[in-house]
Amino acid sequence: QAQLVESGGGLVQSGGSLRLTCVGSGFTLSDVIMTWHRQAPGKAREWVANFAPGGATFYTDSVKGRFTASRDGAKNELYLQMDNLQLEDTAVYYCQNFDTQLWGQGTQVTVSS
């Protein structure tokens, strides 16, 4: 059965960094479009980044230059390196298999001042 599991969230001070990991099982992550989304308290879930099968990446404007998506095909893992984190980055972060609309359970990122 296909599954996605995120990890790597935590509490970090403003300006700090975190790297999120999304482990895929039951499918080959590098064959599909993978996305990162986030949901802040009281807000709708929003798209953060795409990682295409060919390796192209796309980011929402608010994270460009600060977040970097990458992939390890051998491990079937997707990553989101988040640098210079800001208070407004506080949210639950989710990875998604866009082709099948499969979501992970999310990992909490909290940025403090």
C-alpha positions in Angstrom: 0.0 0.0 0.0 1.3 3.4 -1.0 2.3 5.7 1.9 4.1 8.9 2.6 5.7 9.7 6.0 7.2 13.1 6.8 9.7 13.9 9.5 12.2 16.6 10.5 9.9 19.3 11.9 10.5 21.0 15.2 11.0 24.2 17.0 13.5 26.7 15.6 14.3 30.3 16.1 13.7 32.9 13.5 16.6 32.8 11.0 17.3 29.1 11.6 17.1 26.1 9.4 15.3 22.7 9.2 15.3 19.9 6.7 12.1 18.0 6.2 12.1 14.4 4.9 9.3 12.6 3.1 9.7 8.9 2.7 7.7 7.2 0.1 6.7 3.5 0.0 4.6 1.5 -2.4 5.5 3.6 -5.4 8.6 5.1 -7.0 8.8 8.7 -5.9 11.0 9.8 -8.8 8.3 8.7 -11.3 5.7 11.2 -10.2 5.2 14.9 -9.4 5.8 15.4 -5.7 4.7 18.5 -3.8 5.2 20.2 -0.5 2.3 22.0 1.1 1.8 23.7 4.5 -1.1 24.6 6.7 -0.8 27.3 9.3 -3.3 27.5 12.2 -6.6 28.9 11.1 -5.6 29.0 7.4 -6.2 26.9 4.4 -3.5 24.5 3.2 -1.2 26.2 0.7 1.2 25.0 -1.9 4.9 25.5 -1.2 6.9 23.6 -3.8 6.8 21.1 -6.7 9.5 18.5 -7.6 9.0 17.1 -11.1 10.2 13.7 -12.2 12.8 15.3 -14.4 14.2 17.2 -11.5 12.6 20.7 -12.1 11.5 22.5 -9.0 9.0 25.3 -8.5 8.4 27.4 -5.4 5.8 29.7 -4.1 7.1 33.3 -4.1 7.2 33.6 -0.3 9.8 30.8 0.0 11.9 31.4 -3.1 15.6 31.7 -2.2 15.0 30.2 1.2 13.6 26.7 0.6 15.1 24.0 -1.6 13.5 20.8 -2.6 15.6 17.8 -3.5 15.2 14.1 -3.9 17.1 10.8 -3.4 15.8 8.3 -5.8 17.8 5.4 -4.3 16.2 6.0 -0.9 12.8 7.0 -2.4 12.9 10.2 -0.3 12.0 13.8 -0.9 13.5 16.7 1.1 12.7 20.3 1.8 15.7 22.3 3.1 14.3 25.4 4.8 16.7 28.2 5.6 16.2 31.7 7.1 12.9 30.5 8.6 10.5 33.2 9.5 7.6 33.4 12.0 5.1 33.1 9.1 6.6 29.7 8.1 5.1 28.2 11.2 2.7 25.4 9.9 2.2 21.7 9.5 4.1 20.7 6.4 2.9 17.9 4.2 4.3 16.1 1.2 2.0 14.8 -1.6 2.1 12.4 -4.5 0.4 14.8 -6.9 -0.5 12.1 -9.4 -2.5 10.0 -6.9 -3.4 12.8 -4.4 -1.8 10.7 -1.7 -0.8 12.8 1.4 1.5 12.2 4.3 0.4 12.9 7.9 2.4 16.1 8.2 5.2 17.4 10.4 4.9 20.5 12.6 7.3 23.4 12.0 7.3 26.1 14.6 9.4 29.2 14.3 9.9 31.4 17.4 11.2 34.9 17.7 
